[in-house]
Amino acid sequence: MSAPSFTTAALEQRLRQHLTPTQLEVIDESHQHAGHAGANGTGFGTHFRVRIASPLFDGKSRVTRHRLVYDSLQDLMDQGLHALAIEVL
């Protein structure tokens, strides 16, 4: 059974809605993970990198900032979003 596929637009929309970022870049890196666990065979929609800055991160630890990003995308993770690399700016 292959993993579901998500779009950068879906992740961007969710992150904008929850974290009101001042900077946001979502990159689909799925093509770099062909044959890895969670890959769906298409090269799209399973492995993402998020670069994000948000005023909600002010004064928070790195772990807390990452948790805010994960919490914003939790239902997508539950649906099979396989991998998320987070760069907090």
PDB file with SEQRES, HELIX, SHEET and CRYST1 records, atoms N, CA, C and O in Angstrom:
SEQRES   1 A   89  MET SER ALA PRO SER PHE THR THR ALA ALA LEU GLU GLN          
SEQRES   2 A   89  ARG LEU ARG GLN HIS LEU THR PRO THR GLN LEU GLU VAL          
SEQRES   3 A   89  ILE ASP GLU SER HIS GLN HIS ALA GLY HIS ALA GLY ALA          
SEQRES   4 A   89  ASN GLY THR GLY PHE GLY THR HIS PHE ARG VAL ARG ILE          
SEQRES   5 A   89  ALA SER PRO LEU PHE ASP GLY LYS SER ARG VAL THR ARG          
SEQRES   6 A   89  HIS ARG LEU VAL TYR ASP SER LEU GLN ASP LEU MET ASP          
SEQRES   7 A   89  GLN GLY LEU HIS ALA LEU ALA ILE GLU VAL LEU                  
HELIX    1 AA1 THR A    8  LEU A   19  1                                  12    
HELIX    2 AA2 SER A   30  HIS A   33  5                                   4    
HELIX    3 AA3 PRO A   55  PHE A   57  5                                   3    
HELIX    4 AA4 ARG A   62  SER A   72  1                                  11    
HELIX    5 AA5 GLN A   74  ASP A   78  1                                   5    
SHEET    1 AA1 3 GLN A  23  ASP A  28  0                                        
SHEET    2 AA1 3 HIS A  47  ALA A  53 -1                                        
SHEET    3 AA1 3 ALA A  83  VAL A  88  1                                        
CRYST1    1.000    1.000    1.000  90.00  90.00  90.00 P 1           1          
ATOM      1  N   MET A   1       0.850  -1.181   0.000  1.00  0.00           N  
ATOM      2  CA  MET A   1       0.000   0.000   0.000  1.00  0.00           C  
ATOM      3  C   MET A   1       0.893   1.241   0.000  1.00  0.00           C  
ATOM      4  O   MET A   1       1.810   1.345   0.815  1.00  0.00           O  
ATOM      5  N   SER A   2       0.634   2.162  -0.893  1.00  0.00           N  
ATOM      6  CA  SER A   2       1.471   3.356  -0.977  1.00  0.00           C  
ATOM      7  C   SER A   2       0.958   4.438  -0.029  1.00  0.00           C  
ATOM      8  O   SER A   2      -0.211   4.470   0.355  1.00  0.00           O  
ATOM      9  N   ALA A   3       1.890   5.320   0.326  1.00  0.00           N  
ATOM     10  CA  ALA A   3       1.551   6.430   1.216  1.00  0.00           C  
ATOM     11  C   ALA A   3       0.707   7.449   0.468  1.00  0.00           C  
ATOM     12  O   ALA A   3       0.822   7.564  -0.752  1.00  0.00           O  
ATOM     13  N   PRO A   4      -0.140   8.192   1.176  1.00  0.00           N  
ATOM     14  CA  PRO A   4      -0.913   9.239   0.516  1.00  0.00           C  
ATOM     15  C   PRO A   4       0.009  10.354   0.051  1.00  0.00           C  
ATOM     16  O   PRO A   4       1.170  10.426   0.453  1.00  0.00           O  
ATOM     17  N   SER A   5      -0.519  11.214  -0.792  1.00  0.00           N  
ATOM     18  CA  SER A   5       0.256  12.318  -1.335  1.00  0.00           C  
ATOM     19  C   SER A   5      -0.354  13.646  -0.886  1.00  0.00           C  
ATOM     20  O   SER A   5      -1.569  13.837  -0.947  1.00  0.00           O  
ATOM     21  N   PHE A   6       0.501  14.553  -0.436  1.00  0.00           N  
ATOM     22  CA  PHE A   6       0.075  15.884  -0.008  1.00  0.00           C  
ATOM     23  C   PHE A   6       0.736  16.923  -0.900  1.00  0.00           C  
ATOM     24  O   PHE A   6       1.701  16.612  -1.598  1.00  0.00           O  
ATOM     25  N   THR A   7       0.235  18.143  -0.889  1.00  0.00           N  
ATOM     26  CA  THR A   7       0.803  19.200  -1.717  1.00  0.00           C  
ATOM     27  C   THR A   7       1.433  20.273  -0.848  1.00  0.00           C  
ATOM     28  O   THR A   7       1.064  20.447   0.313  1.00  0.00           O  
ATOM     29  N   THR A   8       2.390  20.991  -1.426  1.00  0.00           N  
ATOM     30  CA  THR A   8       2.998  22.113  -0.707  1.00  0.00           C  
ATOM     31  C   THR A   8       1.924  23.137  -0.366  1.00  0.00           C  
ATOM     32  O   THR A   8       1.969  23.745   0.703  1.00  0.00           O  
ATOM     33  N   ALA A   9       0.952  23.336  -1.266  1.00  0.00           N  
ATOM     34  CA  ALA A   9      -0.118  24.308  -1.020  1.00  0.00           C  
ATOM     35  C   ALA A   9      -0.936  23.942   0.210  1.00  0.00           C  
ATOM     36  O   ALA A   9      -1.311  24.819   0.988  1.00  0.00           O  
ATOM     37  N   ALA A  10      -1.215  22.656   0.395  1.00  0.00           N  
ATOM     38  CA  ALA A  10      -1.995  22.220   1.560  1.00  0.00           C  
ATOM     39  C   ALA A  10      -1.236  22.494   2.855  1.00  0.00           C  
ATOM     40  O   ALA A  10      -1.815  22.961   3.836  1.00  0.00           O  
ATOM     41  N   LEU A  11       0.062  22.199   2.852  1.00  0.00           N  
ATOM     42  CA  LEU A  11       0.866  22.456   4.042  1.00  0.00           C  
ATOM     43  C   LEU A  11       0.988  23.957   4.299  1.00  0.00           C  
ATOM     44  O   LEU A  11       0.859  24.409   5.436  1.00  0.00           O  
ATOM     45  N   GLU A  12       1.238  24.728   3.235  1.00  0.00           N  
ATOM     46  CA  GLU A  12       1.339  26.180   3.382  1.00  0.00           C  
ATOM     47  C   GLU A  12       0.058  26.771   3.962  1.00  0.00           C  
ATOM     48  O   GLU A  12       0.108  27.594   4.876  1.00  0.00           O  
ATOM     49  N   GLN A  13      -1.073  26.354   3.437  1.00  0.00           N  
ATOM     50  CA  GLN A  13      -2.352  26.874   3.913  1.00  0.00           C  
ATOM     51  C   GLN A  13      -2.532  26.590   5.397  1.00  0.00           C  
ATOM     52  O   GLN A  13      -2.925  27.473   6.159  1.00  0.00           O  
ATOM     53  N   ARG A  14      -2.249  25.374   5.802  1.00  0.00           N  
ATOM     54  CA  ARG A  14      -2.406  24.983   7.198  1.00  0.00           C  
ATOM     55  C   ARG A  14      -1.475  25.792   8.099  1.00  0.00           C  
ATOM     56  O   ARG A  14      -1.896  26.274   9.150  1.00  0.00           O  
ATOM     57  N   LEU A  15      -0.213  25.943   7.696  1.00  0.00           N  
ATOM     58  CA  LEU A  15       0.751  26.679   8.509  1.00  0.00           C  
ATOM     59  C   LEU A  15       0.397  28.163   8.589  1.00  0.00           C  
ATOM     60  O   LEU A  15       0.545  28.780   9.644  1.00  0.00           O  
ATOM     61  N   ARG A  16      -0.068  28.736   7.487  1.00  0.00           N  
ATOM     62  CA  ARG A  16      -0.498  30.147   7.505  1.00  0.00           C  
ATOM     63  C   ARG A  16      -1.687  30.340   8.445  1.00  0.00           C  
ATOM     64  O   ARG A  16      -1.754  31.322   9.184  1.00  0.00           O  
ATOM     65  N   GLN A  17      -2.601  29.413   8.409  1.00  0.00           N  
ATOM     66  CA  GLN A  17      -3.807  29.478   9.234  1.00  0.00           C  
ATOM     67  C   GLN A  17      -3.470  29.399  10.728  1.00  0.00           C  
ATOM     68  O   GLN A  17      -4.052  30.127  11.532  1.00  0.00           O  
ATOM     69  N   HIS A  18      -2.547  28.531  11.096  1.00  0.00           N  
ATOM     70  CA  HIS A  18      -2.265  28.275  12.511  1.00  0.00           C  
ATOM     71  C   HIS A  18      -1.152  29.136  13.097  1.00  0.00           C  
ATOM     72  O   HIS A  18      -1.181  29.463  14.284  1.00  0.00           O  
ATOM     73  N   LEU A  19      -0.165  29.506  12.269  1.00  0.00           N  
ATOM     74  CA  LEU A  19       1.035  30.143  12.816  1.00  0.00           C  
ATOM     75  C   LEU A  19       1.282  31.564  12.309  1.00  0.00           C  
ATOM     76  O   LEU A  19       2.234  32.209  12.747  1.00  0.00           O  
ATOM     77  N   THR A  20       0.450  32.062  11.400  1.00  0.00           N  
ATOM     78  CA  THR A  20       0.609  33.406  10.811  1.00  0.00           C  
ATOM     79  C   THR A  20       2.080  33.764  10.588  1.00  0.00           C  
ATOM     80  O   THR A  20       2.579  34.726  11.173  1.00  0.00           O  
ATOM     81  N   PRO A  21       2.772  32.999   9.749  1.00  0.00           N  
ATOM     82  CA  PRO A  21       4.202  33.212   9.552  1.00  0.00           C  
ATOM     83  C   PRO A  21       4.520  34.524   8.835  1.00  0.00           C  
ATOM     84  O   PRO A  21       3.739  35.017   8.020  1.00  0.00           O  
ATOM     85  N   THR A  22       5.684  35.068   9.162  1.00  0.00           N  
ATOM     86  CA  THR A  22       6.199  36.227   8.447  1.00  0.00           C  
ATOM     87  C   THR A  22       7.062  35.774   7.272  1.00  0.00           C  
ATOM     88  O   THR A  22       7.255  36.527   6.318  1.00  0.00           O  
ATOM     89  N   GLN A  23       7.574  34.565   7.336  1.00  0.00           N  
ATOM     90  CA  GLN A  23       8.289  33.920   6.238  1.00  0.00           C  
ATOM     91  C   GLN A  23       7.865  32.462   6.208  1.00  0.00           C  
ATOM     92  O   GLN A  23       7.725  31.818   7.248  1.00  0.00           O  
ATOM     93  N   LEU A  24       7.662  31.949   4.993  1.00  0.00           N  
ATOM     94  CA  LEU A  24       7.272  30.549   4.879  1.00  0.00           C  
ATOM     95  C   LEU A  24       7.692  30.011   3.525  1.00  0.00           C  
ATOM     96  O   LEU A  24       7.428  30.612   2.484  1.00  0.00           O  
ATOM     97  N   GLU A  25       8.351  28.865   3.565  1.00  0.00           N  
ATOM     98  CA  GLU A  25       8.695  28.134   2.353  1.00  0.00           C  
ATOM     99  C   GLU A  25       8.472  26.660   2.650  1.00  0.00           C  
ATOM    100  O   GLU A  25       9.006  26.126   3.622  1.00  0.00           O  
ATOM    101  N   VAL A  26       7.683  26.008   1.808  1.00  0.00           N  
ATOM    102  CA  VAL A  26       7.448  24.571   1.929  1.00  0.00           C  
ATOM    103  C   VAL A  26       7.986  23.924   0.664  1.00  0.00           C  
ATOM    104  O   VAL A  26       7.586  24.281  -0.444  1.00  0.00           O  
ATOM    105  N   ILE A  27       8.891  22.975   0.834  1.00  0.00           N  
ATOM    106  CA  ILE A  27       9.558  22.330  -0.292  1.00  0.00           C  
ATOM    107  C   ILE A  27       9.253  20.840  -0.256  1.00  0.00           C  
ATOM    108  O   ILE A  27       9.458  20.180   0.762  1.00  0.00           O  
ATOM    109  N   ASP A  28       8.765  20.318  -1.372  1.00  0.00           N  
ATOM    110  CA  ASP A  28       8.517  18.880  -1.492  1.00  0.00           C  
ATOM    111  C   ASP A  28       9.836  18.213  -1.888  1.00  0.00           C  
ATOM    112  O   ASP A  28      10.325  18.400  -3.002  1.00  0.00           O  
ATOM    113  N   GLU A  29      10.400  17.442  -0.976  1.00  0.00           N  
ATOM    114  CA  GLU A  29      11.668  16.750  -1.216  1.00  0.00           C  
ATOM    115  C   GLU A  29      11.465  15.258  -1.453  1.00  0.00           C  
ATOM    116  O   GLU A  29      12.407  14.472  -1.346  1.00  0.00           O  
ATOM    117  N   SER A  30      10.255  14.877  -1.769  1.00  0.00           N  
ATOM    118  CA  SER A  30       9.914  13.455  -1.907  1.00  0.00           C  
ATOM    119  C   SER A  30      10.779  12.744  -2.941  1.00  0.00           C  
ATOM    120  O   SER A  30      11.136  11.580  -2.758  1.00  0.00           O  
ATOM    121  N   HIS A  31      11.114  13.433  -4.014  1.00  0.00           N  
ATOM    122  CA  HIS A  31      11.913  12.803  -5.075  1.00  0.00           C  
ATOM    123  C   HIS A  31      13.284  12.344  -4.566  1.00  0.00           C  
ATOM    124  O   HIS A  31      13.900  11.458  -5.158  1.00  0.00           O  
ATOM    125  N   GLN A  32      13.760  12.942  -3.474  1.00  0.00           N  
ATOM    126  CA  GLN A  32      15.053  12.564  -2.904  1.00  0.00           C  
ATOM    127  C   GLN A  32      14.946  11.319  -2.021  1.00  0.00           C  
ATOM    128  O   GLN A  32      15.955  10.814  -1.529  1.00  0.00           O  
ATOM    129  N   HIS A  33      13.733  10.833  -1.824  1.00  0.00           N  
ATOM    130  CA  HIS A  33      13.515   9.716  -0.901  1.00  0.00           C  
ATOM    131  C   HIS A  33      12.890   8.501  -1.584  1.00  0.00           C  
ATOM    132  O   HIS A  33      12.272   7.665  -0.924  1.00  0.00           O  
ATOM    133  N   ALA A  34      13.048   8.404  -2.883  1.00  0.00           N  
ATOM    134  CA  ALA A  34      12.494   7.268  -3.622  1.00  0.00           C  
ATOM    135  C   ALA A  34      13.031   5.967  -3.034  1.00  0.00           C  
ATOM    136  O   ALA A  34      14.237   5.821  -2.832  1.00  0.00           O  
ATOM    137  N   GLY A  35      12.153   5.044  -2.766  1.00  0.00           N  
ATOM    138  CA  GLY A  35      12.527   3.757  -2.211  1.00  0.00           C  
ATOM    139  C   GLY A  35      12.634   3.738  -0.699  1.00  0.00           C  
ATOM    140  O   GLY A  35      12.796   2.675  -0.101  1.00  0.00           O  
ATOM    141  N   HIS A  36      12.545   4.902  -0.075  1.00  0.00           N  
ATOM    142  CA  HIS A  36      12.611   4.976   1.391  1.00  0.00           C  
ATOM    143  C   HIS A  36      11.244   4.664   1.984  1.00  0.00           C  
ATOM    144  O   HIS A  36      10.230   4.685   1.286  1.00  0.00           O  
ATOM    145  N   ALA A  37      11.232   4.376   3.269  1.00  0.00           N  
ATOM    146  CA  ALA A  37       9.968   4.142   3.969  1.00  0.00           C  
ATOM    147  C   ALA A  37       9.073   5.359   3.812  1.00  0.00           C  
ATOM    148  O   ALA A  37       9.542   6.491   3.922  1.00  0.00           O  
ATOM    149  N   GLY A  38       7.815   5.142   3.560  1.00  0.00           N  
ATOM    150  CA  GLY A  38       6.853   6.225   3.442  1.00  0.00           C  
ATOM    151  C   GLY A  38       6.743   6.817   2.056  1.00  0.00           C  
ATOM    152  O   GLY A  38       5.804   7.566   1.790  1.00  0.00           O  
ATOM    153  N   ALA A  39       7.667   6.509   1.162  1.00  0.00           N  
ATOM    154  CA  ALA A  39       7.577   7.020  -0.212  1.00  0.00           C  
ATOM    155  C   ALA A  39       6.413   6.340  -0.911  1.00  0.00           C  
ATOM    156  O   ALA A  39       6.137   5.162  -0.679  1.00  0.00           O  
ATOM    157  N   ASN A  40       5.730   7.091  -1.771  1.00  0.00           N  
ATOM    158  CA  ASN A  40       4.551   6.536  -2.426  1.00  0.00           C  
ATOM    159  C   ASN A  40       4.807   6.100  -3.864  1.00  0.00           C  
ATOM    160  O   ASN A  40       3.882   5.669  -4.553  1.00  0.00           O  
ATOM    161  N   GLY A  41       6.060   6.209  -4.327  1.00  0.00           N  
ATOM    162  CA  GLY A  41       6.390   5.758  -5.676  1.00  0.00           C  
ATOM    163  C   GLY A  41       6.208   6.816  -6.746  1.00  0.00           C  
ATOM    164  O   GLY A  41       6.572   6.588  -7.900  1.00  0.00           O  
ATOM    165  N   THR A  42       5.649   7.984  -6.392  1.00  0.00           N  
ATOM    166  CA  THR A  42       5.438   9.036  -7.382  1.00  0.00           C  
ATOM    167  C   THR A  42       6.533  10.099  -7.346  1.00  0.00           C  
ATOM    168  O   THR A  42       6.712  10.838  -8.314  1.00  0.00           O  
ATOM    169  N   GLY A  43       7.265  10.179  -6.238  1.00  0.00           N  
ATOM    170  CA  GLY A  43       8.272  11.221  -6.089  1.00  0.00           C  
ATOM    171  C   GLY A  43       7.698  12.532  -5.593  1.00  0.00           C  
ATOM    172  O   GLY A  43       8.386  13.553  -5.597  1.00  0.00           O  
ATOM    173  N   PHE A  44       6.447  12.517  -5.167  1.00  0.00           N  
ATOM    174  CA  PHE A  44       5.776  13.728  -4.690  1.00  0.00           C  
ATOM    175  C   PHE A  44       4.938  13.440  -3.446  1.00  0.00           C  
ATOM    176  O   PHE A  44       4.407  12.342  -3.282  1.00  0.00           O  
ATOM    177  N   GLY A  45       4.828  14.446  -2.573  1.00  0.00           N  
ATOM    178  CA  GLY A  45       3.801  14.459  -1.553  1.00  0.00           C  
ATOM    179  C   GLY A  45       4.003  13.683  -0.275  1.00  0.00           C  
ATOM    180  O   GLY A  45       3.042  13.488   0.470  1.00  0.00           O  
ATOM    181  N   THR A  46       5.234  13.220   0.020  1.00  0.00           N  
ATOM    182  CA  THR A  46       5.414  12.445   1.241  1.00  0.00           C  
ATOM    183  C   THR A  46       6.480  13.009   2.183  1.00  0.00           C  
ATOM    184  O   THR A  46       6.392  12.829   3.397  1.00  0.00           O  
ATOM    185  N   HIS A  47       7.477  13.686   1.632  1.00  0.00           N  
ATOM    186  CA  HIS A  47       8.610  14.197   2.405  1.00  0.00           C  
ATOM    187  C   HIS A  47       8.760  15.700   2.138  1.00  0.00           C  
ATOM    188  O   HIS A  47       8.956  16.112   0.995  1.00  0.00           O  
ATOM    189  N   PHE A  48       8.667  16.509   3.186  1.00  0.00           N  
ATOM    190  CA  PHE A  48       8.691  17.959   3.020  1.00  0.00           C  
ATOM    191  C   PHE A  48       9.704  18.626   3.931  1.00  0.00           C  
ATOM    192  O   PHE A  48      10.044  18.110   4.996  1.00  0.00           O  
ATOM    193  N   ARG A  49      10.177  19.781   3.493  1.00  0.00           N  
ATOM    194  CA  ARG A  49      11.001  20.672   4.307  1.00  0.00           C  
ATOM    195  C   ARG A  49      10.210  21.970   4.478  1.00  0.00           C  
ATOM    196  O   ARG A  49       9.679  22.515   3.510  1.00  0.00           O  
ATOM    197  N   VAL A  50      10.139  22.454   5.707  1.00  0.00           N  
ATOM    198  CA  VAL A  50       9.439  23.701   6.021  1.00  0.00           C  
ATOM    199  C   VAL A  50      10.456  24.683   6.587  1.00  0.00           C  
ATOM    200  O   VAL A  50      11.150  24.387   7.560  1.00  0.00           O  
ATOM    201  N   ARG A  51      10.534  25.847   5.968  1.00  0.00           N  
ATOM    202  CA  ARG A  51      11.329  26.963   6.487  1.00  0.00           C  
ATOM    203  C   ARG A  51      10.326  28.018   6.918  1.00  0.00           C  
ATOM    204  O   ARG A  51       9.532  28.494   6.106  1.00  0.00           O  
ATOM    205  N   ILE A  52      10.359  28.387   8.201  1.00  0.00           N  
ATOM    206  CA  ILE A  52       9.284  29.220   8.721  1.00  0.00           C  
ATOM    207  C   ILE A  52       9.775  30.164   9.817  1.00  0.00           C  
ATOM    208  O   ILE A  52      10.622  29.811  10.638  1.00  0.00           O  
ATOM    209  N   ALA A  53       9.222  31.364   9.803  1.00  0.00           N  
ATOM    210  CA  ALA A  53       9.397  32.338  10.884  1.00  0.00           C  
ATOM    211  C   ALA A  53       8.005  32.809  11.273  1.00  0.00           C  
ATOM    212  O   ALA A  53       7.155  33.045  10.414  1.00  0.00           O  
ATOM    213  N   SER A  54       7.778  32.945  12.572  1.00  0.00           N  
ATOM    214  CA  SER A  54       6.468  33.370  13.060  1.00  0.00           C  
ATOM    215  C   SER A  54       6.643  34.143  14.364  1.00  0.00           C  
ATOM    216  O   SER A  54       7.500  33.807  15.181  1.00  0.00           O  
ATOM    217  N   PRO A  55       5.829  35.176  14.555  1.00  0.00           N  
ATOM    218  CA  PRO A  55       5.880  35.865  15.838  1.00  0.00           C  
ATOM    219  C   PRO A  55       5.466  34.961  17.002  1.00  0.00           C  
ATOM    220  O   PRO A  55       5.789  35.249  18.154  1.00  0.00           O  
ATOM    221  N   LEU A  56       4.763  33.886  16.712  1.00  0.00           N  
ATOM    222  CA  LEU A  56       4.366  32.942  17.760  1.00  0.00           C  
ATOM    223  C   LEU A  56       5.568  32.177  18.314  1.00  0.00           C  
ATOM    224  O   LEU A  56       5.461  31.536  19.359  1.00  0.00           O  
ATOM    225  N   PHE A  57       6.701  32.238  17.629  1.00  0.00           N  
ATOM    226  CA  PHE A  57       7.916  31.559  18.079  1.00  0.00           C  
ATOM    227  C   PHE A  57       8.733  32.404  19.054  1.00  0.00           C  
ATOM    228  O   PHE A  57       9.629  31.892  19.725  1.00  0.00           O  
ATOM    229  N   ASP A  58       8.426  33.690  19.129  1.00  0.00           N  
ATOM    230  CA  ASP A  58       9.227  34.599  19.958  1.00  0.00           C  
ATOM    231  C   ASP A  58       9.310  34.108  21.399  1.00  0.00           C  
ATOM    232  O   ASP A  58       8.292  33.825  22.030  1.00  0.00           O  
ATOM    233  N   GLY A  59      10.533  34.012  21.910  1.00  0.00           N  
ATOM    234  CA  GLY A  59      10.762  33.616  23.289  1.00  0.00           C  
ATOM    235  C   GLY A  59      10.585  32.138  23.571  1.00  0.00           C  
ATOM    236  O   GLY A  59      10.664  31.716  24.724  1.00  0.00           O  
ATOM    237  N   LYS A  60      10.345  31.340  22.531  1.00  0.00           N  
ATOM    238  CA  LYS A  60      10.116  29.906  22.719  1.00  0.00           C  
ATOM    239  C   LYS A  60      11.385  29.121  22.364  1.00  0.00           C  
ATOM    240  O   LYS A  60      12.177  29.553  21.527  1.00  0.00           O  
ATOM    241  N   SER A  61      11.562  27.986  22.999  1.00  0.00           N  
ATOM    242  CA  SER A  61      12.705  27.121  22.712  1.00  0.00           C  
ATOM    243  C   SER A  61      12.560  26.500  21.320  1.00  0.00           C  
ATOM    244  O   SER A  61      11.486  26.509  20.720  1.00  0.00           O  
ATOM    245  N   ARG A  62      13.668  25.969  20.837  1.00  0.00           N  
ATOM    246  CA  ARG A  62      13.664  25.303  19.531  1.00  0.00           C  
ATOM    247  C   ARG A  62      12.667  24.146  19.532  1.00  0.00           C  
ATOM    248  O   ARG A  62      11.915  23.969  18.574  1.00  0.00           O  
ATOM    249  N   VAL A  63      12.663  23.369  20.597  1.00  0.00           N  
ATOM    250  CA  VAL A  63      11.745  22.228  20.691  1.00  0.00           C  
ATOM    251  C   VAL A  63      10.291  22.701  20.657  1.00  0.00           C  
ATOM    252  O   VAL A  63       9.464  22.099  19.973  1.00  0.00           O  
ATOM    253  N   THR A  64       9.976  23.755  21.376  1.00  0.00           N  
ATOM    254  CA  THR A  64       8.612  24.280  21.398  1.00  0.00           C  
ATOM    255  C   THR A  64       8.212  24.822  20.026  1.00  0.00           C  
ATOM    256  O   THR A  64       7.072  24.637  19.600  1.00  0.00           O  
ATOM    257  N   ARG A  65       9.128  25.482  19.336  1.00  0.00           N  
ATOM    258  CA  ARG A  65       8.847  25.991  17.986  1.00  0.00           C  
ATOM    259  C   ARG A  65       8.527  24.840  17.039  1.00  0.00           C  
ATOM    260  O   ARG A  65       7.575  24.911  16.261  1.00  0.00           O  
ATOM    261  N   HIS A  66       9.324  23.786  17.110  1.00  0.00           N  
ATOM    262  CA  HIS A  66       9.079  22.617  16.257  1.00  0.00           C  
ATOM    263  C   HIS A  66       7.745  21.966  16.620  1.00  0.00           C  
ATOM    264  O   HIS A  66       7.004  21.535  15.736  1.00  0.00           O  
ATOM    265  N   ARG A  67       7.442  21.894  17.901  1.00  0.00           N  
ATOM    266  CA  ARG A  67       6.181  21.296  18.333  1.00  0.00           C  
ATOM    267  C   ARG A  67       4.998  22.086  17.773  1.00  0.00           C  
ATOM    268  O   ARG A  67       4.000  21.490  17.370  1.00  0.00           O  
ATOM    269  N   LEU A  68       5.093  23.408  17.743  1.00  0.00           N  
ATOM    270  CA  LEU A  68       4.019  24.235  17.175  1.00  0.00           C  
ATOM    271  C   LEU A  68       3.792  23.888  15.703  1.00  0.00           C  
ATOM    272  O   LEU A  68       2.650  23.822  15.247  1.00  0.00           O  
ATOM    273  N   VAL A  69       4.877  23.669  14.963  1.00  0.00           N  
ATOM    274  CA  VAL A  69       4.746  23.297  13.545  1.00  0.00           C  
ATOM    275  C   VAL A  69       4.103  21.919  13.436  1.00  0.00           C  
ATOM    276  O   VAL A  69       3.149  21.737  12.681  1.00  0.00           O  
ATOM    277  N   TYR A  70       4.617  20.955  14.182  1.00  0.00           N  
ATOM    278  CA  TYR A  70       4.040  19.602  14.149  1.00  0.00           C  
ATOM    279  C   TYR A  70       2.567  19.612  14.551  1.00  0.00           C  
ATOM    280  O   TYR A  70       1.746  18.958  13.909  1.00  0.00           O  
ATOM    281  N   ASP A  71       2.233  20.341  15.601  1.00  0.00           N  
ATOM    282  CA  ASP A  71       0.841  20.401  16.050  1.00  0.00           C  
ATOM    283  C   ASP A  71      -0.070  20.972  14.966  1.00  0.00           C  
ATOM    284  O   ASP A  71      -1.215  20.542  14.830  1.00  0.00           O  
ATOM    285  N   SER A  72       0.430  21.931  14.200  1.00  0.00           N  
ATOM    286  CA  SER A  72      -0.356  22.534  13.121  1.00  0.00           C  
ATOM    287  C   SER A  72      -0.644  21.546  11.999  1.00  0.00           C  
ATOM    288  O   SER A  72      -1.640  21.677  11.288  1.00  0.00           O  
ATOM    289  N   LEU A  73       0.223  20.566  11.846  1.00  0.00           N  
ATOM    290  CA  LEU A  73       0.095  19.593  10.752  1.00  0.00           C  
ATOM    291  C   LEU A  73      -0.272  18.198  11.243  1.00  0.00           C  
ATOM    292  O   LEU A  73      -0.215  17.237  10.475  1.00  0.00           O  
ATOM    293  N   GLN A  74      -0.649  18.076  12.513  1.00  0.00           N  
ATOM    294  CA  GLN A  74      -0.863  16.763  13.116  1.00  0.00           C  
ATOM    295  C   GLN A  74      -1.881  15.908  12.362  1.00  0.00           C  
ATOM    296  O   GLN A  74      -1.650  14.713  12.179  1.00  0.00           O  
ATOM    297  N   ASP A  75      -2.981  16.477  11.929  1.00  0.00           N  
ATOM    298  CA  ASP A  75      -3.969  15.647  11.236  1.00  0.00           C  
ATOM    299  C   ASP A  75      -3.428  15.136   9.906  1.00  0.00           C  
ATOM    300  O   ASP A  75      -3.793  14.042   9.475  1.00  0.00           O  
ATOM    301  N   LEU A  76      -2.557  15.916   9.242  1.00  0.00           N  
ATOM    302  CA  LEU A  76      -1.940  15.435   8.003  1.00  0.00           C  
ATOM    303  C   LEU A  76      -0.942  14.325   8.313  1.00  0.00           C  
ATOM    304  O   LEU A  76      -0.826  13.359   7.558  1.00  0.00           O  
ATOM    305  N   MET A  77      -0.216  14.464   9.434  1.00  0.00           N  
ATOM    306  CA  MET A  77       0.698  13.406   9.856  1.00  0.00           C  
ATOM    307  C   MET A  77      -0.102  12.126  10.137  1.00  0.00           C  
ATOM    308  O   MET A  77       0.313  11.027   9.769  1.00  0.00           O  
ATOM    309  N   ASP A  78      -1.244  12.288  10.790  1.00  0.00           N  
ATOM    310  CA  ASP A  78      -2.106  11.139  11.096  1.00  0.00           C  
ATOM    311  C   ASP A  78      -2.634  10.476   9.821  1.00  0.00           C  
ATOM    312  O   ASP A  78      -2.911   9.277   9.810  1.00  0.00           O  
ATOM    313  N   GLN A  79      -2.771  11.262   8.747  1.00  0.00           N  
ATOM    314  CA  GLN A  79      -3.264  10.739   7.472  1.00  0.00           C  
ATOM    315  C   GLN A  79      -2.155  10.128   6.625  1.00  0.00           C  
ATOM    316  O   GLN A  79      -2.426   9.548   5.573  1.00  0.00           O  
ATOM    317  N   GLY A  80      -0.901  10.255   7.077  1.00  0.00           N  
ATOM    318  CA  GLY A  80       0.180   9.608   6.357  1.00  0.00           C  
ATOM    319  C   GLY A  80       1.284  10.498   5.831  1.00  0.00           C  
ATOM    320  O   GLY A  80       2.180  10.017   5.138  1.00  0.00           O  
ATOM    321  N   LEU A  81       1.242  11.792   6.142  1.00  0.00           N  
ATOM    322  CA  LEU A  81       2.389  12.644   5.791  1.00  0.00           C  
ATOM    323  C   LEU A  81       3.596  12.024   6.478  1.00  0.00           C  
ATOM    324  O   LEU A  81       3.632  11.935   7.706  1.00  0.00           O  
ATOM    325  N   HIS A  82       4.577  11.599   5.708  1.00  0.00           N  
ATOM    326  CA  HIS A  82       5.610  10.733   6.255  1.00  0.00           C  
ATOM    327  C   HIS A  82       6.759  11.458   6.948  1.00  0.00           C  
ATOM    328  O   HIS A  82       7.165  11.071   8.044  1.00  0.00           O  
ATOM    329  N   ALA A  83       7.285  12.504   6.320  1.00  0.00           N  
ATOM    330  CA  ALA A  83       8.488  13.127   6.866  1.00  0.00           C  
ATOM    331  C   ALA A  83       8.414  14.640   6.748  1.00  0.00           C  
ATOM    332  O   ALA A  83       7.927  15.188   5.759  1.00  0.00           O  
ATOM    333  N   LEU A  84       8.917  15.303   7.796  1.00  0.00           N  
ATOM    334  CA  LEU A  84       8.893  16.760   7.848  1.00  0.00           C  
ATOM    335  C   LEU A  84      10.200  17.244   8.457  1.00  0.00           C  
ATOM    336  O   LEU A  84      10.506  16.947   9.611  1.00  0.00           O  
ATOM    337  N   ALA A  85      10.963  17.987   7.676  1.00  0.00           N  
ATOM    338  CA  ALA A  85      12.179  18.632   8.173  1.00  0.00           C  
ATOM    339  C   ALA A  85      11.811  20.091   8.439  1.00  0.00           C  
ATOM    340  O   ALA A  85      11.233  20.749   7.574  1.00  0.00           O  
ATOM    341  N   ILE A  86      12.139  20.597   9.616  1.00  0.00           N  
ATOM    342  CA  ILE A  86      11.741  21.946   9.999  1.00  0.00           C  
ATOM    343  C   ILE A  86      12.973  22.811  10.212  1.00  0.00           C  
ATOM    344  O   ILE A  86      13.891  22.455  10.951  1.00  0.00           O  
ATOM    345  N   GLU A  87      12.965  23.956   9.545  1.00  0.00           N  
ATOM    346  CA  GLU A  87      13.986  24.979   9.757  1.00  0.00           C  
ATOM    347  C   GLU A  87      13.271  26.218  10.259  1.00  0.00           C  
ATOM    348  O   GLU A  87      12.546  26.869   9.508  1.00  0.00           O  
ATOM    349  N   VAL A  88      13.472  26.544  11.521  1.00  0.00           N  
ATOM    350  CA  VAL A  88      12.861  27.741  12.100  1.00  0.00           C  
ATOM    351  C   VAL A  88      13.812  28.907  11.847  1.00  0.00           C  
ATOM    352  O   VAL A  88      14.982  28.868  12.229  1.00  0.00           O  
ATOM    353  N   LEU A  89      13.290  29.934  11.202  1.00  0.00           N  
ATOM    354  CA  LEU A  89      14.119  31.094  10.840  1.00  0.00           C  
ATOM    355  C   LEU A  89      14.073  32.152  11.903  1.00  0.00           C  
ATOM    356  O   LEU A  89      14.712  33.195  11.763  1.00  0.00           O  
TER     357      LEU A  89                                                      
END                                                                             
